[in-house]
Amino acid sequence: MGRGISAGTMGIVILAILAGLIGAYIIRASLIRPEPVVAKPATITIPLASVDLPEGRTVALGDIALVNMPSAQAEAQGLMGDKTMLEPQQIIGRILKEDLKQGRPFHTDAFYLQGTRYDFTRDLKPGFRAISLQVPKDRGGSLPVGSTVDIMFRSAERKPVSGLQIPEVTVRLLDAVRIIDVYEPPPLRAGVRTTGGIDLRESNVLRGPPPPTVTLAVTPEQAAVLQTTSGRGEMTLVARPVDERLAAETGKRKGLTLEDVLGIEPPPPVILFATELYRRGARSVNVFRDDKLIEQIKAQQEEKEKAPPPAPPPAPGAGVVPPPNPQIVPVPVPVPAIPGAVVPVPVPVPVVP
């Protein structure tokens, strides 16, 4: 029988196999070359004007378009610079002090300083004054600058407590007033949030944006009228054509009530009259409303007559018992036992029975 493979031969075979595998891996690694890594250009997001924005415009969220482009392209187009603003939160609510074309970036020197705004007094003509009012958007607060409006005023009813009664009536307060500025405050920022994204302090509070502030060019007399009626009713701005000429109203303003609009006739006037009756020196007043007795007032003399007369004072000496005279009773005083002492005299003491 032949002899088996020795241990030395088996070791040489294993080493040969390992050497072949290592050589194959080296050849494969030399033949396969890794693909070159191409570096992607750096990109940046730039806020640009979505439309043409005029001077004095308060920038809103819809006025901004966020554009993502390579940094090299942005620098080539002149969109990047030291003054370019990249955060929309820093732009919204700011007021432009110059016109901004569509597609241009927002620069730090394109806005008024925080807390300052457009000087609308430059648009005032001699003899006019500027007065500002808070007007909601649904009553004309959204009209653009340069509009010509009529001011309608609806008074709040006032009861005759401390003065004359003022009914709820609508009048045309001023005619052909020009708007020279409209300032719309930015929306309120979100409050501090707690765990879970809910602020419990503001969960039940409905807070809307404040109404726009409209500035009007008026005469000094018109400014006094607006100041007098401010806070005593509602004002509405009604737009009208710029070149329209209407005859100015003279005399007393004619008010319009809801009864006039609905055609409701006022109730007939209430007729009040009173009668006075004299009976044996006593006077009584009867008040009638629409032929019906509503109140009867009697004089105090009649009530005094019904009261029983006071008792007459008693005659002197008739049935009156005079008070008894006081009796003097001697009170004994003990004599001291000291020799040579003076014995006091008894003192009379009045006794009233």
Contacts in CASP RR format, 6 or more apart in sequence:
PFRMAT RR
TARGET T0000
AUTHOR 0000-0000-0000
METHOD contacts of the structure
MODEL  1
MGRGISAGTMGIVILAILAGLIGAYIIRASLIRPEPVVAKPATITIPLAS
VDLPEGRTVALGDIALVNMPSAQAEAQGLMGDKTMLEPQQIIGRILKEDL
KQGRPFHTDAFYLQGTRYDFTRDLKPGFRAISLQVPKDRGGSLPVGSTVD
IMFRSAERKPVSGLQIPEVTVRLLDAVRIIDVYEPPPLRAGVRTTGGIDL
RESNVLRGPPPPTVTLAVTPEQAAVLQTTSGRGEMTLVARPVDERLAAET
GKRKGLTLEDVLGIEPPPPVILFATELYRRGARSVNVFRDDKLIEQIKAQ
QEEKEKAPPPAPPPAPGAGVVPPPNPQIVPVPVPVPAIPGAVVPVPVPVP
VVP
41 70 0 8 1.000
41 71 0 8 1.000
41 72 0 8 1.000
42 70 0 8 1.000
42 71 0 8 1.000
43 68 0 8 1.000
43 69 0 8 1.000
43 70 0 8 1.000
43 71 0 8 1.000
44 68 0 8 1.000
44 69 0 8 1.000
44 70 0 8 1.000
44 71 0 8 1.000
44 74 0 8 1.000
44 80 0 8 1.000
44 86 0 8 1.000
45 66 0 8 1.000
45 67 0 8 1.000
45 68 0 8 1.000
45 86 0 8 1.000
46 66 0 8 1.000
46 67 0 8 1.000
46 69 0 8 1.000
46 74 0 8 1.000
46 79 0 8 1.000
46 80 0 8 1.000
46 84 0 8 1.000
46 86 0 8 1.000
46 105 0 8 1.000
47 64 0 8 1.000
47 65 0 8 1.000
47 66 0 8 1.000
47 67 0 8 1.000
47 85 0 8 1.000
47 86 0 8 1.000
47 87 0 8 1.000
47 88 0 8 1.000
47 91 0 8 1.000
47 105 0 8 1.000
47 106 0 8 1.000
48 64 0 8 1.000
48 65 0 8 1.000
48 66 0 8 1.000
48 67 0 8 1.000
48 79 0 8 1.000
48 102 0 8 1.000
48 103 0 8 1.000
48 104 0 8 1.000
48 105 0 8 1.000
48 106 0 8 1.000
49 63 0 8 1.000
49 64 0 8 1.000
49 65 0 8 1.000
49 100 0 8 1.000
49 101 0 8 1.000
49 102 0 8 1.000
49 103 0 8 1.000
49 104 0 8 1.000
49 105 0 8 1.000
49 106 0 8 1.000
50 62 0 8 1.000
50 63 0 8 1.000
50 64 0 8 1.000
50 65 0 8 1.000
50 102 0 8 1.000
50 103 0 8 1.000
51 63 0 8 1.000
51 102 0 8 1.000
52 99 0 8 1.000
52 100 0 8 1.000
52 101 0 8 1.000
52 102 0 8 1.000
53 59 0 8 1.000
53 63 0 8 1.000
53 96 0 8 1.000
53 99 0 8 1.000
53 100 0 8 1.000
54 96 0 8 1.000
54 99 0 8 1.000
55 96 0 8 1.000
55 97 0 8 1.000
55 98 0 8 1.000
55 99 0 8 1.000
55 118 0 8 1.000
56 95 0 8 1.000
56 96 0 8 1.000
56 97 0 8 1.000
56 117 0 8 1.000
56 118 0 8 1.000
57 63 0 8 1.000
57 95 0 8 1.000
57 96 0 8 1.000
58 93 0 8 1.000
58 94 0 8 1.000
58 95 0 8 1.000
58 183 0 8 1.000
58 184 0 8 1.000
58 186 0 8 1.000
59 91 0 8 1.000
59 92 0 8 1.000
59 93 0 8 1.000
59 94 0 8 1.000
59 95 0 8 1.000
59 96 0 8 1.000
59 106 0 8 1.000
60 92 0 8 1.000
60 93 0 8 1.000
61 88 0 8 1.000
61 92 0 8 1.000
64 88 0 8 1.000
64 91 0 8 1.000
64 92 0 8 1.000
64 106 0 8 1.000
65 103 0 8 1.000
66 88 0 8 1.000
69 79 0 8 1.000
71 80 0 8 1.000
74 80 0 8 1.000
75 81 0 8 1.000
79 105 0 8 1.000
80 105 0 8 1.000
83 107 0 8 1.000
83 108 0 8 1.000
83 109 0 8 1.000
84 105 0 8 1.000
84 106 0 8 1.000
84 107 0 8 1.000
85 91 0 8 1.000
85 105 0 8 1.000
85 106 0 8 1.000
85 107 0 8 1.000
85 108 0 8 1.000
91 106 0 8 1.000
92 186 0 8 1.000
93 186 0 8 1.000
94 111 0 8 1.000
94 112 0 8 1.000
94 114 0 8 1.000
95 111 0 8 1.000
95 112 0 8 1.000
95 117 0 8 1.000
95 118 0 8 1.000
96 110 0 8 1.000
96 111 0 8 1.000
96 112 0 8 1.000
97 110 0 8 1.000
97 111 0 8 1.000
97 112 0 8 1.000
97 118 0 8 1.000
98 110 0 8 1.000
100 106 0 8 1.000
100 110 0 8 1.000
112 118 0 8 1.000
117 183 0 8 1.000
118 181 0 8 1.000
120 130 0 8 1.000
120 180 0 8 1.000
120 181 0 8 1.000
120 215 0 8 1.000
121 130 0 8 1.000
123 180 0 8 1.000
123 181 0 8 1.000
123 217 0 8 1.000
124 130 0 8 1.000
124 180 0 8 1.000
124 217 0 8 1.000
125 217 0 8 1.000
127 219 0 8 1.000
127 220 0 8 1.000
128 217 0 8 1.000
128 218 0 8 1.000
128 219 0 8 1.000
129 217 0 8 1.000
129 218 0 8 1.000
129 219 0 8 1.000
129 220 0 8 1.000
129 223 0 8 1.000
130 180 0 8 1.000
130 181 0 8 1.000
130 215 0 8 1.000
130 216 0 8 1.000
130 217 0 8 1.000
130 218 0 8 1.000
131 215 0 8 1.000
131 216 0 8 1.000
131 218 0 8 1.000
131 223 0 8 1.000
131 226 0 8 1.000
131 227 0 8 1.000
132 181 0 8 1.000
132 213 0 8 1.000
132 214 0 8 1.000
132 215 0 8 1.000
132 216 0 8 1.000
133 213 0 8 1.000
133 214 0 8 1.000
133 215 0 8 1.000
133 216 0 8 1.000
133 226 0 8 1.000
133 230 0 8 1.000
133 235 0 8 1.000
134 210 0 8 1.000
134 211 0 8 1.000
134 212 0 8 1.000
134 213 0 8 1.000
134 214 0 8 1.000
135 141 0 8 1.000
135 211 0 8 1.000
135 212 0 8 1.000
135 213 0 8 1.000
135 214 0 8 1.000
135 235 0 8 1.000
135 236 0 8 1.000
135 237 0 8 1.000
136 211 0 8 1.000
136 212 0 8 1.000
137 211 0 8 1.000
137 212 0 8 1.000
139 234 0 8 1.000
139 235 0 8 1.000
139 236 0 8 1.000
139 237 0 8 1.000
140 149 0 8 1.000
140 214 0 8 1.000
140 236 0 8 1.000
140 237 0 8 1.000
140 238 0 8 1.000
140 239 0 8 1.000
141 182 0 8 1.000
141 211 0 8 1.000
141 212 0 8 1.000
141 214 0 8 1.000
141 237 0 8 1.000
142 182 0 8 1.000
142 212 0 8 1.000
143 149 0 8 1.000
143 179 0 8 1.000
143 182 0 8 1.000
143 214 0 8 1.000
143 237 0 8 1.000
143 239 0 8 1.000
144 179 0 8 1.000
144 182 0 8 1.000
145 179 0 8 1.000
145 180 0 8 1.000
145 181 0 8 1.000
145 182 0 8 1.000
146 178 0 8 1.000
146 179 0 8 1.000
146 180 0 8 1.000
147 178 0 8 1.000
147 179 0 8 1.000
147 239 0 8 1.000
147 242 0 8 1.000
148 176 0 8 1.000
148 177 0 8 1.000
148 178 0 8 1.000
148 179 0 8 1.000
148 239 0 8 1.000
148 240 0 8 1.000
148 241 0 8 1.000
148 242 0 8 1.000
148 244 0 8 1.000
149 177 0 8 1.000
149 178 0 8 1.000
149 179 0 8 1.000
149 216 0 8 1.000
149 237 0 8 1.000
149 238 0 8 1.000
149 239 0 8 1.000
149 240 0 8 1.000
150 172 0 8 1.000
150 174 0 8 1.000
150 175 0 8 1.000
150 176 0 8 1.000
150 177 0 8 1.000
150 237 0 8 1.000
150 238 0 8 1.000
150 240 0 8 1.000
151 172 0 8 1.000
151 173 0 8 1.000
151 174 0 8 1.000
151 177 0 8 1.000
151 226 0 8 1.000
151 235 0 8 1.000
151 236 0 8 1.000
151 237 0 8 1.000
151 238 0 8 1.000
152 170 0 8 1.000
152 171 0 8 1.000
152 172 0 8 1.000
152 173 0 8 1.000
152 235 0 8 1.000
152 236 0 8 1.000
152 237 0 8 1.000
152 238 0 8 1.000
153 170 0 8 1.000
153 171 0 8 1.000
153 172 0 8 1.000
153 173 0 8 1.000
153 229 0 8 1.000
153 233 0 8 1.000
153 234 0 8 1.000
153 235 0 8 1.000
153 236 0 8 1.000
154 168 0 8 1.000
154 169 0 8 1.000
154 170 0 8 1.000
154 233 0 8 1.000
154 234 0 8 1.000
154 236 0 8 1.000
155 166 0 8 1.000
155 167 0 8 1.000
155 168 0 8 1.000
155 169 0 8 1.000
155 170 0 8 1.000
155 171 0 8 1.000
155 229 0 8 1.000
155 232 0 8 1.000
155 233 0 8 1.000
156 166 0 8 1.000
156 168 0 8 1.000
156 232 0 8 1.000
156 233 0 8 1.000
156 234 0 8 1.000
157 166 0 8 1.000
157 167 0 8 1.000
157 168 0 8 1.000
158 165 0 8 1.000
158 166 0 8 1.000
159 165 0 8 1.000
167 257 0 8 1.000
168 257 0 8 1.000
168 258 0 8 1.000
169 255 0 8 1.000
169 256 0 8 1.000
169 257 0 8 1.000
170 255 0 8 1.000
170 256 0 8 1.000
170 257 0 8 1.000
171 253 0 8 1.000
171 254 0 8 1.000
171 255 0 8 1.000
171 256 0 8 1.000
172 249 0 8 1.000
172 253 0 8 1.000
173 225 0 8 1.000
173 226 0 8 1.000
173 229 0 8 1.000
173 235 0 8 1.000
173 253 0 8 1.000
174 218 0 8 1.000
174 222 0 8 1.000
174 225 0 8 1.000
174 226 0 8 1.000
175 246 0 8 1.000
175 248 0 8 1.000
175 249 0 8 1.000
176 240 0 8 1.000
176 244 0 8 1.000
176 246 0 8 1.000
177 216 0 8 1.000
177 217 0 8 1.000
177 218 0 8 1.000
177 222 0 8 1.000
178 216 0 8 1.000
178 217 0 8 1.000
179 214 0 8 1.000
179 215 0 8 1.000
179 216 0 8 1.000
179 217 0 8 1.000
179 237 0 8 1.000
180 215 0 8 1.000
180 216 0 8 1.000
180 217 0 8 1.000
181 214 0 8 1.000
181 215 0 8 1.000
182 212 0 8 1.000
182 213 0 8 1.000
182 214 0 8 1.000
182 215 0 8 1.000
183 212 0 8 1.000
183 213 0 8 1.000
183 215 0 8 1.000
184 209 0 8 1.000
184 212 0 8 1.000
184 213 0 8 1.000
185 209 0 8 1.000
185 210 0 8 1.000
185 212 0 8 1.000
185 213 0 8 1.000
186 209 0 8 1.000
187 208 0 8 1.000
187 209 0 8 1.000
188 207 0 8 1.000
188 208 0 8 1.000
188 209 0 8 1.000
190 199 0 8 1.000
191 199 0 8 1.000
191 202 0 8 1.000
192 199 0 8 1.000
192 201 0 8 1.000
193 199 0 8 1.000
194 200 0 8 1.000
214 237 0 8 1.000
216 226 0 8 1.000
218 226 0 8 1.000
229 235 0 8 1.000
258 264 0 8 1.000
259 265 0 8 1.000
259 266 0 8 1.000
270 289 0 8 1.000
270 290 0 8 1.000
271 289 0 8 1.000
271 290 0 8 1.000
272 287 0 8 1.000
272 288 0 8 1.000
272 289 0 8 1.000
273 287 0 8 1.000
273 288 0 8 1.000
274 285 0 8 1.000
274 286 0 8 1.000
274 287 0 8 1.000
274 288 0 8 1.000
275 285 0 8 1.000
275 286 0 8 1.000
275 288 0 8 1.000
276 283 0 8 1.000
276 284 0 8 1.000
276 285 0 8 1.000
277 283 0 8 1.000
277 284 0 8 1.000
277 285 0 8 1.000
277 286 0 8 1.000
279 302 0 8 1.000
281 301 0 8 1.000
282 298 0 8 1.000
282 299 0 8 1.000
282 301 0 8 1.000
282 302 0 8 1.000
282 305 0 8 1.000
283 298 0 8 1.000
283 299 0 8 1.000
283 301 0 8 1.000
283 302 0 8 1.000
284 296 0 8 1.000
284 297 0 8 1.000
284 298 0 8 1.000
284 299 0 8 1.000
284 302 0 8 1.000
285 296 0 8 1.000
285 297 0 8 1.000
285 298 0 8 1.000
286 293 0 8 1.000
286 295 0 8 1.000
286 296 0 8 1.000
286 297 0 8 1.000
287 293 0 8 1.000
287 294 0 8 1.000
287 295 0 8 1.000
287 296 0 8 1.000
287 297 0 8 1.000
288 294 0 8 1.000
314 320 0 8 1.000
324 352 0 8 1.000
324 353 0 8 1.000
326 350 0 8 1.000
326 351 0 8 1.000
326 352 0 8 1.000
327 350 0 8 1.000
327 351 0 8 1.000
327 353 0 8 1.000
328 348 0 8 1.000
328 349 0 8 1.000
328 350 0 8 1.000
328 351 0 8 1.000
329 348 0 8 1.000
329 349 0 8 1.000
329 351 0 8 1.000
330 346 0 8 1.000
330 348 0 8 1.000
331 346 0 8 1.000
331 347 0 8 1.000
331 349 0 8 1.000
332 346 0 8 1.000
333 343 0 8 1.000
333 344 0 8 1.000
333 346 0 8 1.000
333 347 0 8 1.000
335 341 0 8 1.000
335 343 0 8 1.000
END
